[in-house]
Amino acid sequence: MSESLSPEAFLKAVKYDDKGLVPAIAQSGATGEVLMLAWMNAATLAQTLASGRVTYWSRSRQSAWTKGETSGHHQHLIEARLDCDGDAIILKVDQLGPACHTGAPSCFYRKAD
Amino acid sequence: MSESLSPEAFLKAVKYDDKGLVPAIAQSGATGEVLMLAWMNAATLAQTLASGRVTYWSRSRQSAWTKGETSGHHQHLIEARLDCDGDAIILKVDQLGPACHTGAPSCFYRKAD
C-alpha cells in the first residue's frame, strides 16, 4: 500500500508542531538501518526534496544544516515518506560514511539490556 | 558499535522535551520496515521496558495507550535503543497485524514522487 504525492502536495500535507518543525527519521536505503532522527521546518524540507541532499533544522543553533557540510558525511535522498497523520517523515537515504557525529554508523548505538 | 545500558541507566539517559516527551520510532524486527513514530513519557517508557508490550503517550488525548489495546495489533518489544544525544528512541518490535490505524502495514504509506 503506497500513495504517491507530488512534492507540492507532500509539502502541503505536512503538519508541523507548535515550533514549525516535524521529526524526520533517516533510514539507510542500503541496509534498512535507522540512522538518526532530526528535525525539519518547511524550508529545509522543501530544499531537501528539491535538491536531493538532506538538510535539517538545528533546534539548538536555530539554523539550517545540510548533513555532511562539515563532516563530508552527506545524505542523498532516495525517497521521502509521510505518515498517516502528517506529523512525521521518513527519509530513505544513501549515507556517505557514518551518520553519527561520534563516528558510529547510526546514532542509535545505546541499547537497553 | 553498540553500548549496553541497564534499563535503569537507559531510563536516566533519556532527555525529554519541554512537554516531558520523547519521540519513539517503531521498526519491524522481522522486515526492518519503519512502522510508525509516536511519543512516550518517562512512565510509558518504563512500563514498555518492564512489560515488553509497547505503550505510548497520546498527545491529543493526554493519556497512555498500549498499542493494540483496542485494535489487537500489539507491539511486542524486541529491543530499545537510544540515540547519541538521548532525545530519540527506536523500538524494534514484533508487530501483530498492521501498525497503522488505516490498515496499512506502516503509517508511512505516502510517498513524495
Backbone of each chain as ProteinMPNN parsed JSONL, in Angstrom:
{"seq_chain_A": "MSESLSPEAFLKAVKYDDKGLVPAIAQSGATGEVLMLAWMNAATLAQTLASGRVTYWSRSRQSAWTKGETSGHHQHLIEARLDCDGDAIILKVDQLGPACHTGAPSCFYRKAD", "coords_chain_A": {"N_chain_A": [[0.859, -1.2, 0.0], [0.744, 2.04, -1.035], [0.937, 5.515, -1.604], [1.184, 8.014, -3.94], [2.45, 11.278, -3.903], [2.72, 14.534, -5.318], [5.653, 16.629, -5.036], [4.756, 19.158, -4.184], [2.184, 18.634, -3.112], [2.903, 16.891, -1.115], [4.462, 18.538, 0.537], [2.467, 20.297, 1.373], [0.887, 18.608, 2.87], [2.147, 18.134, 5.229], [2.117, 18.343, 8.76], [3.159, 20.614, 10.945], [4.747, 21.059, 14.165], [4.152, 23.09, 17.181], [6.353, 24.662, 17.065], [6.891, 24.88, 14.433], [8.098, 22.685, 13.317], [8.971, 19.349, 12.158], [9.502, 15.932, 12.941], [12.099, 14.051, 11.417], [13.023, 10.987, 10.258], [15.941, 9.327, 9.424], [16.746, 6.712, 7.304], [18.812, 4.08, 6.276], [19.03, 3.38, 2.882], [20.387, 1.274, 1.858], [20.833, -0.679, 3.874], [18.64, -0.647, 5.548], [18.887, 0.103, 8.131], [18.038, 2.251, 10.837], [19.189, 5.467, 11.025], [19.303, 8.033, 12.255], [17.463, 10.598, 14.024], [16.21, 13.678, 13.2], [15.282, 17.149, 12.814], [13.021, 19.059, 10.78], [12.063, 22.103, 9.156], [9.56, 23.847, 7.194], [11.003, 25.059, 5.141], [13.535, 23.729, 5.038], [12.707, 21.168, 4.483], [11.5, 21.505, 1.955], [13.742, 22.309, 0.526], [15.303, 20.001, 0.728], [13.742, 18.101, -0.698], [13.836, 19.282, -3.203], [16.56, 19.438, -3.845], [17.68, 16.967, -3.287], [19.612, 16.521, -1.481], [20.101, 16.044, 1.917], [18.829, 18.318, 4.235], [18.575, 19.613, 7.439], [16.896, 21.168, 10.301], [18.454, 22.804, 12.879], [17.674, 22.681, 16.187], [19.049, 23.559, 18.423], [20.953, 25.367, 17.461], [19.327, 26.924, 15.987], [19.265, 27.092, 13.169], [19.579, 26.222, 9.669], [21.007, 23.134, 8.614], [22.998, 21.367, 6.425], [23.332, 18.029, 6.134], [26.493, 16.668, 6.464], [27.912, 18.864, 5.627], [30.044, 19.859, 7.097], [31.283, 17.492, 7.973], [31.485, 15.905, 5.74], [29.935, 13.698, 5.514], [27.56, 13.145, 3.838], [24.016, 12.948, 3.168], [22.18, 11.505, 0.698], [19.102, 11.851, -0.784], [16.875, 9.206, -1.238], [14.204, 8.554, -1.096], [11.237, 10.059, 0.158], [8.875, 9.824, 2.741], [5.658, 10.264, 4.216], [3.8, 10.175, 7.252], [0.584, 8.752, 8.328], [-0.9, 10.7, 9.738], [0.483, 12.935, 9.113], [2.504, 14.097, 10.628], [5.103, 13.169, 10.881], [8.108, 12.217, 9.257], [9.785, 10.013, 7.024], [12.954, 9.475, 5.698], [14.486, 7.827, 3.199], [17.804, 7.176, 2.65], [20.945, 7.546, 0.977], [23.677, 7.083, 2.647], [26.714, 8.631, 3.168], [29.586, 7.486, 4.618], [29.794, 7.389, 8.277], [26.706, 7.99, 10.038], [26.505, 9.228, 12.484], [27.785, 11.818, 14.636], [29.596, 10.87, 16.424], [31.016, 8.999, 15.13], [29.896, 6.557, 14.945], [28.036, 4.199, 12.976], [25.257, 4.484, 13.091], [23.198, 6.749, 14.954], [21.862, 5.484, 16.959], [23.158, 3.798, 19.02], [23.102, 2.952, 21.599], [21.84, 0.574, 23.739], [19.13, -0.883, 25.494], [19.515, -3.201, 28.017]], "CA_chain_A": [[0.0, 0.0, 0.0], [1.564, 3.234, -1.164], [0.185, 6.591, -2.239], [2.182, 8.966, -4.431], [2.095, 12.697, -3.862], [3.69, 15.457, -5.908], [6.371, 17.338, -3.97], [3.911, 20.252, -3.686], [1.134, 18.054, -2.268], [3.606, 16.336, 0.054], [4.808, 19.671, 1.41], [1.226, 20.838, 1.941], [0.261, 17.626, 3.771], [2.895, 18.031, 6.487], [1.605, 19.122, 9.893], [4.281, 20.998, 11.793], [4.389, 21.263, 15.572], [3.963, 24.492, 17.561], [7.582, 25.392, 16.727], [7.043, 24.852, 12.988], [9.034, 21.603, 12.997], [8.478, 17.984, 12.025], [10.62, 14.993, 13.079], [12.468, 13.314, 10.201], [13.816, 9.784, 10.528], [16.76, 8.918, 8.28], [16.958, 5.263, 7.254], [19.695, 3.684, 5.185], [18.405, 2.661, 1.778], [21.185, 0.076, 1.583], [20.756, -1.719, 4.913], [17.399, -0.556, 6.324], [19.173, 0.565, 9.493], [17.641, 3.623, 11.154], [20.461, 6.15, 11.256], [19.191, 9.2, 13.128], [16.241, 11.387, 13.953], [16.477, 15.109, 13.32], [14.079, 17.961, 12.635], [12.952, 19.908, 9.594], [10.951, 23.041, 9.015], [9.031, 23.81, 5.829], [12.038, 25.474, 4.187], [14.571, 22.705, 4.858], [12.077, 20.033, 3.802], [11.369, 21.863, 0.535], [15.099, 22.303, -0.032], [15.72, 18.596, 0.639], [13.035, 17.465, -1.813], [14.257, 19.891, -4.472], [17.992, 19.241, -4.133], [18.098, 15.582, -3.088], [20.638, 16.475, -0.423], [19.256, 16.233, 3.102], [19.081, 19.482, 5.083], [17.736, 19.632, 8.634], [16.86, 22.39, 11.083], [19.031, 22.599, 14.199], [16.908, 23.347, 17.246], [19.972, 24.218, 19.362], [21.587, 26.516, 16.8], [18.282, 27.687, 15.283], [19.67, 27.359, 11.786], [19.572, 25.066, 8.776], [22.305, 22.477, 8.412], [22.999, 20.304, 5.441], [24.092, 16.89, 6.665], [27.752, 16.427, 5.762], [28.575, 20.086, 5.146], [31.365, 19.94, 7.744], [31.888, 16.155, 8.115], [31.557, 15.177, 4.464], [29.07, 12.517, 5.575], [26.304, 13.582, 3.235], [22.883, 12.052, 2.937], [21.48, 11.738, -0.559], [17.726, 11.368, -0.629], [16.341, 8.197, -2.152], [12.747, 8.558, -1.039], [10.653, 10.69, 1.346], [7.526, 9.349, 3.03], [4.947, 10.985, 5.263], [2.92, 9.22, 7.937], [-0.867, 8.872, 8.128], [-1.417, 11.967, 10.258], [1.248, 14.046, 8.535], [3.406, 14.768, 11.563], [6.426, 12.532, 10.938], [8.643, 11.945, 7.921], [10.936, 9.136, 6.928], [13.798, 9.717, 4.537], [15.451, 6.777, 2.852], [18.966, 7.922, 2.182], [22.244, 6.955, 0.699], [24.512, 7.738, 3.654], [28.162, 8.544, 2.948], [30.282, 7.405, 5.898], [28.929, 7.206, 9.442], [25.664, 9.018, 10.205], [26.598, 9.885, 13.793], [28.965, 12.657, 14.848], [30.537, 10.1, 17.243], [31.696, 8.039, 14.256], [29.088, 5.331, 14.858], [27.253, 4.16, 11.734], [23.937, 5.012, 13.432], [23.146, 7.431, 16.253], [21.151, 4.646, 17.946], [24.123, 2.742, 19.38], [22.912, 2.584, 23.008], [20.786, -0.437, 23.775], [18.68, -1.299, 26.836], [19.833, -4.624, 28.218]], "C_chain_A": [[0.884, 1.235, 0.0], [0.784, 4.254, -1.97], [1.228, 7.601, -2.684], [1.645, 10.385, -4.399], [3.147, 13.483, -4.626], [4.449, 16.122, -4.764], [5.533, 18.463, -3.361], [2.84, 19.723, -2.725], [1.743, 17.48, -0.988], [3.904, 17.453, 1.049], [3.571, 20.243, 2.099], [0.614, 19.912, 2.989], [0.966, 17.524, 5.122], [2.256, 18.911, 7.56], [2.75, 19.373, 10.852], [3.811, 21.199, 13.23], [4.326, 22.755, 15.896], [5.227, 25.332, 17.367], [7.834, 25.398, 15.216], [7.965, 23.732, 12.502], [8.322, 20.25, 12.881], [9.679, 17.042, 12.2], [10.832, 14.201, 11.786], [13.421, 12.187, 10.586], [14.629, 9.488, 9.274], [17.04, 7.426, 8.384], [17.854, 4.943, 6.068], [18.927, 2.919, 4.118], [19.109, 1.34, 1.503], [20.905, -1.038, 2.584], [19.43, -1.724, 5.666], [17.624, -0.09, 7.749], [18.659, 1.994, 9.685], [18.879, 4.352, 11.649], [20.359, 7.25, 12.301], [17.767, 9.747, 13.06], [16.651, 12.842, 14.117], [15.194, 15.849, 12.936], [14.179, 18.782, 11.368], [11.867, 20.948, 9.789], [10.526, 23.026, 7.541], [10.12, 24.122, 4.801], [13.07, 24.374, 3.962], [13.983, 21.439, 4.218], [11.942, 20.313, 2.309], [12.727, 21.805, -0.156], [15.6, 20.867, -0.235], [15.055, 17.899, -0.541], [13.529, 17.992, -3.155], [15.693, 19.51, -4.836], [18.426, 17.783, -4.057], [19.224, 15.427, -2.082], [19.932, 16.873, 0.879], [19.742, 17.394, 3.97], [18.066, 19.497, 6.222], [17.704, 21.039, 9.23], [17.427, 22.078, 12.468], [18.256, 23.394, 15.233], [17.838, 24.088, 18.206], [20.595, 25.462, 18.73], [20.578, 27.416, 16.103], [18.741, 28.09, 13.886], [19.615, 26.061, 10.984], [20.955, 24.445, 8.74], [22.149, 21.33, 7.419], [23.911, 19.207, 5.959], [25.34, 16.68, 5.816], [28.495, 17.685, 5.386], [29.925, 20.31, 5.844], [32.059, 18.573, 7.772], [32.155, 15.465, 6.787], [30.629, 13.969, 4.413], [27.653, 12.856, 5.115], [25.245, 12.488, 3.245], [22.211, 12.454, 1.633], [20.11, 11.077, -0.466], [17.364, 10.337, -1.687], [14.826, 8.356, -2.242], [12.296, 9.256, 0.237], [9.223, 10.191, 1.505], [6.958, 10.091, 4.237], [3.989, 10.015, 5.947], [1.452, 9.627, 7.818], [-1.419, 10.2, 8.627], [-0.511, 13.156, 9.932], [2.252, 14.698, 9.458], [4.724, 14.04, 11.814], [6.815, 12.124, 9.52], [9.716, 10.872, 8.031], [11.649, 9.399, 5.613], [14.66, 8.487, 4.321], [16.611, 7.467, 2.166], [20.11, 6.997, 1.812], [23.225, 7.729, 1.587], [25.992, 7.539, 3.312], [28.858, 8.54, 4.308], [29.307, 7.226, 7.039], [27.896, 8.328, 9.541], [25.897, 9.837, 11.469], [27.884, 10.698, 13.927], [30.002, 11.951, 15.726], [31.374, 9.146, 16.394], [30.959, 6.707, 14.162], [28.282, 5.356, 13.553], [25.846, 4.743, 11.928], [24.024, 5.732, 14.768], [22.55, 6.546, 17.349], [22.026, 3.488, 18.407], [24.014, 2.337, 20.852], [21.651, 1.727, 23.157], [20.421, -0.758, 25.216], [18.875, -2.798, 26.958], [18.616, -5.415, 28.708]], "O_chain_A": [[1.674, 1.449, 0.92], [0.06, 3.905, -2.902], [2.072, 8.006, -1.885], [0.518, 10.648, -4.821], [4.329, 13.143, -4.59], [3.949, 16.177, -3.64], [5.593, 18.694, -2.154], [2.618, 20.294, -1.658], [1.155, 17.58, 0.089], [3.634, 17.33, 2.244], [3.624, 20.627, 3.268], [-0.093, 20.367, 3.888], [0.449, 16.904, 6.052], [1.901, 20.063, 7.31], [3.249, 18.45, 11.495], [2.637, 21.47, 13.482], [4.433, 23.592, 14.999], [5.188, 26.557, 17.486], [8.879, 25.869, 14.767], [8.54, 23.817, 11.417], [7.237, 20.043, 13.424], [10.757, 17.315, 11.67], [9.881, 13.746, 11.151], [14.483, 12.418, 11.163], [14.071, 9.406, 8.18], [17.508, 6.937, 9.412], [17.665, 5.482, 4.977], [18.255, 1.93, 4.412], [18.507, 0.402, 0.98], [20.756, -2.199, 2.204], [19.118, -2.697, 6.352], [16.667, 0.094, 8.501], [18.822, 2.843, 8.808], [19.539, 3.902, 12.585], [21.245, 7.383, 13.146], [16.986, 9.407, 12.171], [17.357, 13.193, 15.062], [14.145, 15.23, 12.756], [15.268, 19.156, 10.933], [10.881, 20.717, 10.489], [11.079, 22.272, 6.741], [10.157, 23.525, 3.725], [13.447, 24.108, 2.821], [14.679, 20.724, 3.498], [12.24, 19.447, 1.487], [12.845, 21.315, -1.279], [16.238, 20.56, -1.241], [15.716, 17.188, -1.299], [13.628, 17.242, -4.126], [16.0, 19.286, -6.007], [19.415, 17.394, -4.679], [19.726, 14.325, -1.863], [19.257, 17.9, 0.942], [20.901, 17.445, 4.381], [16.859, 19.407, 5.998], [18.368, 21.959, 8.754], [16.932, 21.184, 13.153], [18.187, 24.622, 15.169], [17.466, 25.13, 18.747], [20.745, 26.489, 19.391], [20.908, 28.523, 15.677], [18.627, 29.245, 13.476], [19.606, 24.963, 11.539], [21.961, 25.149, 8.826], [21.292, 20.458, 7.562], [25.101, 19.422, 6.192], [25.254, 16.532, 4.597], [29.61, 17.602, 4.871], [30.842, 20.881, 5.253], [33.277, 18.494, 7.614], [32.965, 14.541, 6.719], [30.544, 13.292, 3.389], [26.699, 12.851, 5.892], [25.537, 11.294, 3.319], [21.738, 13.58, 1.478], [19.986, 9.904, -0.115], [17.529, 10.573, -2.884], [14.245, 8.3, -3.326], [12.904, 9.067, 1.29], [8.457, 10.14, 0.543], [7.685, 10.486, 5.148], [3.429, 9.133, 5.297], [1.121, 10.688, 7.287], [-2.315, 10.768, 8.003], [-0.73, 14.261, 10.43], [2.805, 15.745, 9.123], [5.382, 14.265, 12.83], [5.975, 11.743, 8.705], [10.464, 10.825, 9.008], [11.025, 9.528, 4.56], [15.479, 8.145, 5.175], [16.429, 8.241, 1.226], [20.216, 5.858, 2.265], [23.556, 8.881, 1.307], [26.459, 6.407, 3.184], [28.728, 9.498, 5.069], [28.129, 6.945, 6.816], [28.172, 9.471, 9.176], [25.529, 11.01, 11.524], [28.932, 10.32, 13.403], [31.157, 12.373, 15.776], [32.333, 8.553, 16.887], [31.35, 5.83, 13.391], [27.894, 6.426, 13.084], [25.314, 5.411, 11.041], [24.834, 5.366, 15.62], [22.717, 6.831, 18.535], [21.676, 2.325, 18.207], [24.758, 1.468, 21.305], [20.556, 2.117, 22.751], [21.301, -0.89, 26.066], [18.445, -3.565, 26.096], [18.712, -6.623, 28.925]]}, "seq_chain_B": "MSESLSPEAFLKAVKYDDKGLVPAIAQSGATGEVLMLAWMNAATLAQTLASGRVTYWSRSRQSAWTKGETSGHHQHLIEARLDCDGDAIILKVDQLGPACHTGAPSCFYRKAD", "coords_chain_B": {"N_chain_B": [[29.257, -1.279, 16.508], [28.095, -0.865, 19.67], [26.457, -0.152, 22.698], [25.731, -1.271, 25.871], [23.109, -0.695, 28.142], [21.763, -0.79, 31.419], [18.25, -1.189, 32.154], [17.578, 0.804, 34.006], [19.682, 2.701, 33.758], [19.33, 3.356, 31.099], [16.78, 4.544, 31.15], [17.399, 6.782, 32.699], [19.105, 8.134, 31.001], [17.612, 9.283, 29.033], [16.56, 12.227, 27.392], [14.014, 14.309, 27.81], [11.573, 16.335, 26.058], [10.287, 19.762, 26.306], [7.739, 19.203, 27.021], [7.924, 16.92, 28.388], [8.238, 14.659, 26.861], [9.381, 12.121, 24.522], [10.319, 11.285, 21.203], [9.44, 8.176, 19.749], [10.425, 5.699, 17.612], [8.989, 3.077, 15.891], [10.131, 0.055, 14.649], [9.926, -2.686, 12.478], [11.017, -5.776, 13.611], [11.15, -7.988, 12.061], [11.138, -7.272, 9.309], [12.497, -4.881, 9.074], [11.22, -2.631, 8.284], [10.165, 0.711, 8.858], [7.632, 1.474, 11.038], [5.993, 3.322, 12.445], [5.84, 6.532, 14.107], [5.682, 7.558, 17.378], [4.929, 8.924, 20.65], [6.485, 9.018, 23.875], [6.333, 9.237, 27.438], [8.171, 9.434, 30.568], [6.968, 7.535, 32.207], [5.504, 5.798, 30.474], [7.546, 4.812, 28.927], [9.109, 3.457, 30.839], [7.247, 1.544, 31.615], [6.965, 0.159, 29.2], [9.548, -0.958, 28.847], [9.622, -2.604, 31.076], [7.441, -4.323, 30.766], [7.495, -5.283, 28.178], [5.582, -4.882, 26.332], [4.465, -2.537, 24.057], [3.811, 0.746, 25.034], [2.515, 3.911, 24.488], [2.38, 7.557, 24.741], [-0.392, 9.502, 24.304], [-0.595, 12.51, 22.688], [-2.789, 13.978, 21.852], [-4.962, 12.96, 23.289], [-3.917, 13.079, 25.776], [-3.155, 10.887, 27.39], [-2.026, 7.603, 28.416], [-1.506, 4.98, 26.05], [-1.737, 1.649, 25.217], [-0.372, 0.062, 22.568], [-2.476, -1.636, 20.406], [-4.451, -2.181, 22.21], [-7.111, -1.632, 21.645], [-7.299, -2.36, 18.95], [-6.094, -4.832, 18.773], [-3.704, -5.07, 17.539], [-0.977, -5.497, 18.626], [2.276, -4.462, 19.804], [5.165, -6.107, 20.441], [8.001, -5.76, 22.338], [11.241, -6.026, 21.056], [13.743, -4.904, 21.2], [15.187, -1.958, 22.603], [16.55, 1.153, 21.735], [18.629, 4.016, 22.208], [19.383, 7.313, 21.08], [22.444, 9.177, 20.277], [22.392, 11.701, 21.539], [20.357, 11.352, 23.291], [17.698, 12.044, 22.863], [15.88, 10.693, 21.269], [14.249, 7.626, 20.499], [14.494, 4.25, 19.416], [12.458, 1.513, 18.764], [12.661, -1.815, 18.306], [10.33, -4.034, 17.152], [7.976, -6.722, 17.441], [5.444, -6.827, 15.43], [2.032, -7.269, 15.571], [-0.231, -7.846, 13.087], [-1.384, -5.017, 11.041], [0.428, -1.93, 11.485], [-0.672, 0.583, 11.294], [-3.552, 2.656, 11.898], [-5.129, 2.907, 9.688], [-5.068, 0.534, 8.457], [-2.938, 0.034, 6.884], [0.271, -1.534, 6.52], [2.439, -0.048, 7.475], [2.578, 3.239, 8.928], [3.741, 5.031, 7.238], [2.858, 5.476, 4.437], [2.576, 7.299, 2.439], [4.147, 8.773, -0.244], [6.613, 10.939, -1.572], [6.655, 11.967, -4.864]], "CA_chain_B": [[29.409, -0.445, 17.708], [26.88, -0.905, 20.472], [26.748, 0.06, 24.113], [24.585, -1.801, 26.609], [22.729, 0.021, 29.362], [20.687, -1.402, 32.203], [17.01, -0.415, 31.969], [17.621, 1.998, 34.877], [20.593, 3.667, 33.132], [18.671, 3.767, 29.856], [15.713, 5.486, 31.516], [18.028, 8.017, 33.178], [19.835, 8.8, 29.915], [16.681, 9.915, 28.093], [16.295, 13.658, 27.582], [12.656, 14.606, 27.359], [11.381, 17.714, 25.592], [9.671, 20.656, 27.299], [6.455, 18.617, 27.44], [8.206, 15.653, 29.076], [8.039, 13.575, 25.897], [10.478, 11.754, 23.621], [9.775, 10.542, 20.065], [9.816, 6.758, 19.685], [10.244, 5.121, 16.275], [8.82, 1.622, 15.924], [10.646, -0.602, 13.443], [9.669, -4.127, 12.473], [12.19, -6.635, 13.77], [11.133, -9.015, 11.023], [11.399, -6.762, 7.958], [13.272, -3.643, 9.097], [10.373, -1.503, 7.875], [9.766, 1.643, 9.904], [6.184, 1.301, 11.112], [5.294, 4.495, 12.968], [6.51, 7.322, 15.128], [4.755, 8.042, 18.398], [5.609, 9.627, 21.739], [6.48, 8.388, 25.2], [6.868, 9.972, 28.581], [9.008, 8.557, 31.389], [6.178, 6.423, 32.751], [5.157, 4.801, 29.449], [8.801, 4.156, 28.53], [9.449, 2.494, 31.896], [6.264, 0.456, 31.519], [7.285, -0.614, 27.997], [10.758, -1.748, 29.102], [9.34, -3.611, 32.105], [6.411, -5.295, 30.365], [7.742, -5.812, 26.838], [4.45, -4.526, 25.464], [4.746, -1.122, 23.824], [2.81, 1.718, 25.467], [2.868, 5.287, 24.122], [1.621, 8.649, 25.33], [-1.152, 10.223, 23.291], [-0.572, 13.961, 22.889], [-4.129, 14.549, 21.657], [-5.851, 12.534, 24.383], [-3.203, 13.259, 27.048], [-3.24, 9.673, 28.204], [-1.234, 6.467, 27.948], [-2.234, 3.967, 25.264], [-0.96, 0.462, 24.862], [-0.627, -0.27, 21.161], [-3.225, -2.873, 20.226], [-5.455, -2.447, 23.265], [-8.439, -1.701, 21.018], [-7.212, -2.995, 17.622], [-5.46, -6.154, 18.82], [-2.437, -5.028, 16.795], [0.043, -5.246, 19.644], [3.713, -4.437, 19.507], [5.998, -6.722, 21.474], [9.341, -5.161, 22.251], [12.414, -6.883, 20.861], [14.962, -4.172, 21.594], [15.044, -0.499, 22.656], [17.816, 1.86, 21.567], [18.594, 5.455, 22.45], [20.368, 7.936, 20.203], [23.66, 9.734, 20.882], [22.095, 12.818, 22.44], [19.352, 10.916, 24.266], [16.368, 12.62, 22.675], [15.052, 9.897, 20.358], [14.301, 6.196, 20.824], [13.967, 3.321, 18.431], [11.967, 0.263, 19.334], [12.43, -2.922, 17.371], [9.128, -4.692, 17.67], [7.246, -7.763, 16.744], [4.15, -6.17, 15.205], [0.92, -8.153, 15.202], [-1.143, -7.172, 12.159], [-0.897, -3.734, 10.536], [0.773, -0.948, 12.511], [-1.421, 1.838, 11.111], [-4.992, 2.576, 12.135], [-5.793, 2.849, 8.382], [-4.948, -0.833, 7.938], [-1.665, -0.092, 6.173], [1.293, -2.186, 7.359], [3.206, 1.032, 8.1], [1.942, 4.555, 8.813], [4.448, 5.859, 6.245], [2.439, 4.957, 3.128], [2.51, 8.385, 1.453], [5.491, 8.927, -0.79], [6.804, 12.078, -2.481], [7.029, 11.498, -6.209]], "C_chain_B": [[28.073, -0.404, 18.446], [27.276, -0.827, 21.935], [25.506, -0.425, 24.867], [24.349, -1.024, 27.891], [21.685, -0.814, 30.106], [19.412, -0.597, 31.946], [17.021, 0.872, 32.8], [18.489, 3.086, 34.244], [19.993, 4.219, 31.845], [17.61, 4.825, 30.162], [16.287, 6.826, 31.971], [18.676, 8.82, 32.057], [18.922, 9.535, 28.941], [16.508, 11.393, 28.437], [14.943, 13.988, 26.959], [12.559, 16.063, 26.911], [10.64, 18.533, 26.659], [8.276, 20.199, 27.723], [6.657, 17.282, 28.152], [8.087, 14.439, 28.171], [9.293, 13.325, 25.066], [9.858, 11.003, 22.433], [10.322, 9.118, 20.031], [9.428, 6.216, 18.312], [10.048, 3.624, 16.45], [9.248, 1.034, 14.584], [10.367, -2.102, 13.554], [10.973, -4.904, 12.619], [12.289, -7.661, 12.651], [11.597, -8.475, 9.676], [12.305, -5.53, 7.93], [12.461, -2.432, 8.681], [10.071, -0.596, 9.077], [8.243, 1.718, 9.896], [5.453, 2.577, 11.493], [6.238, 5.299, 13.845], [5.435, 7.783, 16.101], [5.586, 8.592, 19.555], [5.502, 8.855, 23.036], [6.863, 9.418, 26.241], [7.647, 8.976, 29.461], [8.232, 7.334, 31.863], [5.884, 5.367, 31.691], [6.414, 4.101, 28.925], [9.19, 3.098, 29.562], [8.529, 1.281, 31.831], [6.564, -0.459, 30.329], [8.497, -1.509, 28.235], [10.458, -2.886, 30.083], [8.421, -4.716, 31.59], [6.71, -5.959, 29.028], [6.584, -5.589, 25.88], [4.481, -3.011, 25.308], [3.549, -0.239, 24.184], [3.322, 3.123, 25.177], [2.073, 6.28, 24.97], [0.908, 9.395, 24.21], [-1.157, 11.712, 23.605], [-1.965, 14.554, 22.733], [-5.058, 14.18, 22.817], [-5.234, 12.763, 25.755], [-3.394, 12.059, 27.974], [-2.365, 8.587, 27.593], [-2.102, 5.568, 27.077], [-1.29, 2.837, 24.894], [-1.365, 0.071, 23.449], [-1.348, -1.611, 21.078], [-4.331, -3.079, 21.236], [-6.88, -2.436, 22.708], [-8.399, -2.493, 19.701], [-6.756, -4.453, 17.683], [-4.096, -6.187, 18.144], [-1.277, -4.621, 17.703], [1.44, -5.149, 19.059], [4.447, -5.032, 20.702], [7.423, -6.241, 21.274], [10.418, -6.224, 22.071], [13.642, -6.19, 21.464], [14.645, -2.682, 21.606], [16.427, 0.124, 22.564], [17.602, 3.36, 21.698], [19.655, 6.103, 21.573], [21.451, 8.678, 21.0], [23.368, 10.874, 21.847], [20.867, 12.559, 23.319], [17.951, 11.427, 24.032], [15.535, 11.931, 21.599], [15.301, 8.423, 20.66], [13.862, 5.406, 19.61], [13.615, 2.019, 19.131], [11.882, -0.753, 18.213], [11.325, -3.771, 17.969], [8.703, -5.859, 16.792], [5.817, -7.229, 16.636], [3.094, -7.199, 14.818], [-0.039, -7.386, 14.305], [-0.557, -5.852, 11.7], [-0.592, -2.77, 11.687], [-0.165, 0.253, 12.468], [-2.915, 1.628, 11.335], [-5.785, 2.544, 10.826], [-5.817, 1.432, 7.817], [-3.679, -1.046, 7.125], [-0.64, -0.762, 7.097], [2.132, -1.173, 8.126], [2.42, 2.327, 7.963], [2.547, 5.402, 7.688], [4.114, 5.4, 4.824], [2.307, 6.045, 2.072], [3.913, 8.788, 1.038], [5.546, 10.154, -1.692], [7.318, 11.549, -3.815], [8.282, 12.183, -6.726]], "O_chain_B": [[27.059, 0.037, 17.905], [28.3, -1.37, 22.349], [24.381, -0.043, 24.545], [25.286, -0.733, 28.634], [20.836, -1.459, 29.492], [19.493, 0.568, 31.557], [16.532, 1.908, 32.35], [18.092, 4.25, 34.195], [20.133, 5.403, 31.541], [17.553, 5.869, 29.512], [15.729, 7.881, 31.667], [18.785, 10.043, 32.148], [19.394, 10.319, 28.117], [16.335, 11.764, 29.597], [14.77, 13.948, 25.741], [13.35, 16.91, 27.325], [10.399, 18.056, 27.768], [7.699, 20.74, 28.667], [5.691, 16.594, 28.481], [7.865, 13.323, 28.643], [10.149, 14.198, 24.926], [8.969, 10.174, 22.628], [11.51, 8.889, 20.255], [8.266, 6.266, 17.908], [10.865, 2.968, 17.096], [8.787, 1.461, 13.526], [10.557, -2.701, 14.613], [11.913, -4.712, 11.848], [13.376, -8.143, 12.332], [12.362, -9.136, 8.973], [12.826, -5.173, 6.873], [12.967, -1.31, 8.721], [9.763, -1.075, 10.168], [7.637, 1.995, 8.861], [4.404, 2.884, 10.925], [7.289, 4.817, 14.268], [4.408, 8.33, 15.698], [6.806, 8.711, 19.447], [4.536, 8.125, 23.26], [7.618, 10.351, 25.967], [7.758, 7.8, 29.115], [8.772, 6.23, 31.915], [5.996, 4.171, 31.962], [6.358, 2.938, 28.525], [9.556, 1.979, 29.203], [8.971, 0.14, 31.972], [6.44, -1.68, 30.422], [8.482, -2.684, 27.87], [10.976, -3.992, 29.937], [8.591, -5.888, 31.927], [6.242, -7.066, 28.765], [6.612, -6.061, 24.744], [4.518, -2.282, 26.299], [2.434, -0.448, 23.706], [4.431, 3.482, 25.573], [1.229, 5.908, 25.785], [1.549, 9.866, 23.271], [-1.656, 12.135, 24.648], [-2.297, 15.53, 23.405], [-5.85, 15.007, 23.268], [-5.916, 12.662, 26.776], [-3.739, 12.191, 29.148], [-2.011, 8.64, 26.415], [-3.296, 5.411, 27.335], [-0.21, 3.045, 24.341], [-2.53, -0.211, 23.169], [-0.875, -2.607, 21.624], [-5.08, -4.05, 21.138], [-7.756, -3.133, 23.219], [-9.346, -3.209, 19.375], [-7.003, -5.222, 16.754], [-3.411, -7.209, 18.17], [-0.689, -3.549, 17.558], [1.738, -5.674, 17.986], [4.36, -4.526, 21.821], [7.971, -6.31, 20.174], [10.496, -7.189, 22.831], [14.459, -6.813, 22.142], [13.927, -2.189, 20.736], [17.362, -0.319, 23.231], [16.55, 3.896, 21.352], [20.712, 5.516, 21.343], [21.379, 8.788, 22.223], [24.036, 10.997, 22.873], [20.399, 13.462, 24.012], [17.087, 11.272, 24.896], [14.589, 12.52, 21.074], [16.407, 8.024, 21.025], [12.976, 5.826, 18.865], [14.361, 1.505, 19.964], [11.113, -0.574, 17.269], [11.378, -4.171, 19.132], [9.021, -5.954, 15.607], [5.08, -7.185, 17.621], [3.261, -7.92, 13.835], [-0.603, -6.377, 14.726], [0.621, -5.579, 11.93], [-1.258, -2.788, 12.722], [-0.423, 0.874, 13.499], [-3.469, 0.578, 11.011], [-6.967, 2.2, 10.828], [-6.497, 1.16, 6.828], [-3.376, -2.169, 6.721], [-0.682, -0.576, 8.313], [2.496, -1.401, 9.279], [1.677, 2.504, 6.997], [1.937, 6.373, 7.241], [5.006, 4.979, 4.088], [1.963, 5.753, 0.927], [4.756, 9.106, 1.876], [4.634, 10.386, -2.485], [8.285, 10.79, -3.875], [8.726, 11.901, -7.839]]}, "name": "protein", "num_of_chains": 2, "seq": "MSESLSPEAFLKAVKYDDKGLVPAIAQSGATGEVLMLAWMNAATLAQTLASGRVTYWSRSRQSAWTKGETSGHHQHLIEARLDCDGDAIILKVDQLGPACHTGAPSCFYRKADMSESLSPEAFLKAVKYDDKGLVPAIAQSGATGEVLMLAWMNAATLAQTLASGRVTYWSRSRQSAWTKGETSGHHQHLIEARLDCDGDAIILKVDQLGPACHTGAPSCFYRKAD"}
